Amino acid sequence: MSSQEISEEGLPAEQDTAHGAVKVADDPFADPGLPAHRPRIQDIDERAAKRSERTVALMFTLSMLATIGFIASYVIFPVDKIVFIWPFGHVSALNFSLGLTLGLALFLIGAGAVHWARTLMSDVEVADDRHPIEATPEVKAKVLADFADGARESAIGRRKLIRNTMFGALALVPLSGVVLLRDLGPLPEKKLRNTLWAKGKQLVNMNTMEPLRPEDVVVGSLTFAMPEGLEEDAHDFQNQIAKAALMIVRIEPDDIKDKQSREWAHEGIVAFSKICTHVGCPISLYEQQTHHVLCPCHQSTFDLSDGARVIFGPAGHPLPQLRIGVNSEGNLEALGDFAEPVGPAFWERG
């Protein structure tokens, strides 16, 4: 159907208020303009405006309290504390409290700002024509004037209670982010320098979970051990075994080139850290004839007959050796901890 075939019945009509007759509009797409402004109760009743002001201030104040609660929760709740909260079930008390308080702090700032804008700031709609991107001096002057009008209409200068509580909420809520910087990782202190190995700790076979005896380790074999008392179901098992995992091999005493390695061994049984000094991969490949061990990740190769020095690959340090002996029961035991940190170098090992 062409535009000429459209009947005038479908066109918008306008009312001739003078004679009561209806006629077709000359321009069916004319700009209807903005609707007439309807004042809000806050615009005509100062008591209502004060109530809105107190409501907004209350939201900002509660936001400040929620931020303080966030910081307090971070200090109060231990990271491993589990609580039952219906309907979520068993959850971390720390995670739940941090999420709840930070969520409330941010929500209340947003809700307060929205309520402020909807009830107290000017709601008069203003239409303006599009203008070129380049601002003329007149436009700049108009922008500054509009900004001044907006500041005046927002009543931020007159509503001091809102202004002060808003500034307080906005000043406190960034502290949540500052506190979260603490969770970039726990301070290592001396945790990376020490392991569970200590004088008198028996070497336990990781396959049989039985104490190792010298006769259990034969020449050419590779055995993995862990400290006595470390249980696989312990909550920190992975953290501890990542430092304490031990690699046991037996070499003919005459084949041990390094003097310290020979002194720290027992009848040719040497114990070295299983953790590669490159990026911490577990070493598990052993060549019987050369006494070399190979890291499967980046092919760092260590000579166990020569103090586990690096003979190939990107590792920067030899594998730390554990000094061992035999206790009164005939079981292999540690005579102390590793003399240096295990695994990848950090701060050039202190």
Secondary structure, 3 states (H helix, E strand, C coil): CCHHHCCHHHCCEEECCCCCCEEECCCCCCCCCCCCCCCCHHHHCHHHHHHHHHHHHHHHHHHHHHHHHHHHHHHHCCCCCEEEECCCEEEEHHHHHHHHHHHHHHHHHHHHHHHHHHHCCCCCCCCCCCCCCCCCHHHHHHHHHHHHHHHHHCCCCCCHHHHHHHHHHHHHCHHHHHHHHHHHCCCCCCCCCCCCCCCCCEEEECCCCCECCHHHCCECCEEEEEECCCCCCCCCHHHHHHHHCEEEEECCHHHCCCHHHHHHCECCEEEEECECCCCCCECCEEECCCCEEECCCCCCEEEHHHCCEEEECCCCCCCCEECEEECCCCCEEECCCCCCCCCCCCCCCC
